[in-house]
C-alpha cells in the first residue's frame, strides 16, 4: 500500500495528539520491541514510536527496519518520534481517497 501526500497529511494530523506507545531504549531494536510494536499496530493502526538515538543514520536504519519487519508504513519521522500506520482487519481509521 502506498499513501498519497494527502493521505499522509491526514494521518499526520491524527497522529499529532498521540503519545509514543513504544520507547526504544539502550538495547535497541529487539524481538520483544518488534512484538510490542506489532501488537500496538494491531490494536491502534496508527502509533508513535520514540527512537532514542542521536545518530541520524542509525535512526533512519532503525525506522526502516521497524517498517519492514512489521509491514507498516512509515508516515513521518520528526525528531525522535516515528509515526507508523498499518491497516487492521477492523479498519478503524478511514483514510480519504487520494
C-alpha positions as CSV (number, residue, x, y, z in Angstrom):
1,X,0.0,0.0,0.0
2,X,1.4,3.4,-1.0
3,X,0.0,6.6,0.5
4,X,-0.6,9.8,-1.4
5,X,0.6,13.1,0.1
6,X,-3.0,14.0,1.0
7,X,-3.4,10.7,2.9
8,X,-0.1,11.2,4.7
9,X,-1.1,14.7,5.8
10,X,-4.4,13.2,7.1
11,X,-2.5,10.6,9.2
12,X,0.0,13.2,10.4
13,X,-3.0,15.2,11.7
14,X,-4.4,12.2,13.5
15,X,-1.0,11.4,15.0
16,X,-0.3,14.9,16.2
17,X,-2.0,14.4,19.6
18,X,-0.7,10.8,20.1
19,X,1.9,10.0,22.7
20,X,4.6,7.4,21.9
21,X,3.4,3.9,22.6
22,X,6.8,2.2,22.4
23,X,10.1,3.6,23.6
24,X,13.3,2.2,22.1
25,X,16.0,2.2,24.8
26,X,19.6,1.3,25.1
27,X,19.0,-2.3,24.0
28,X,17.9,-1.1,20.5
29,X,15.6,-3.0,18.3
30,X,15.0,-6.4,19.9
31,X,12.4,-9.1,19.1
32,X,10.4,-8.0,22.2
33,X,10.3,-4.4,21.0
34,X,9.2,-5.6,17.5
35,X,6.5,-7.8,19.0
36,X,5.2,-4.8,21.1
37,X,5.1,-2.6,18.1
38,X,3.3,-5.2,16.1
39,X,0.8,-5.7,18.9
40,X,0.2,-1.9,19.2
41,X,-0.3,-1.6,15.4
42,X,-2.9,-4.4,15.5
43,X,-4.8,-2.6,18.2
44,X,-4.4,1.1,17.2
45,X,-3.4,1.1,13.5
46,X,-1.6,4.5,13.9
47,X,1.1,4.7,16.6
48,X,4.2,6.7,17.6
49,X,7.5,5.1,18.5
50,X,10.2,7.0,20.2
51,X,13.7,6.2,18.9
52,X,16.2,7.4,21.4
53,X,19.4,7.7,19.4
54,X,21.3,10.9,18.3
55,X,22.8,9.4,15.2
56,X,20.6,10.3,12.2
57,X,21.8,7.4,10.0
58,X,21.3,4.9,12.7
59,X,17.8,6.3,13.5
60,X,16.9,6.0,9.8
61,X,18.1,2.4,9.7
62,X,16.1,1.5,12.8
63,X,13.0,3.1,11.4
64,X,13.3,1.3,8.1
65,X,13.9,-2.0,9.9
66,X,10.8,-1.4,12.0
67,X,8.6,-0.6,9.0
68,X,10.0,-3.6,7.1
69,X,9.6,-6.1,9.9
70,X,6.1,-5.0,11.0
71,X,4.9,-4.4,7.4
72,X,3.8,-0.9,8.4
73,X,4.0,2.3,6.5
74,X,6.4,5.0,7.7
75,X,4.2,8.1,7.8
76,X,6.6,10.5,9.4
77,X,9.9,10.7,11.3
78,X,10.2,14.0,13.2
79,X,12.8,14.4,15.9
80,X,12.9,11.2,17.8
81,X,9.3,10.2,17.0
82,X,8.4,7.8,14.3
83,X,4.8,7.6,13.1
84,X,3.7,4.2,11.8
85,X,0.4,3.1,10.1
86,X,-0.8,-0.3,9.3
87,X,-4.4,-1.1,8.4
88,X,-6.0,-3.7,10.6
89,X,-8.9,-6.1,9.7
90,X,-11.3,-3.8,11.6
91,X,-10.2,-0.7,9.6
92,X,-10.6,1.7,12.5
93,X,-9.2,4.7,10.5
94,X,-10.9,5.8,7.3
95,X,-8.3,7.3,5.0
96,X,-9.6,9.7,2.4
97,X,-9.2,8.7,-1.2
98,X,-6.1,10.3,-2.6
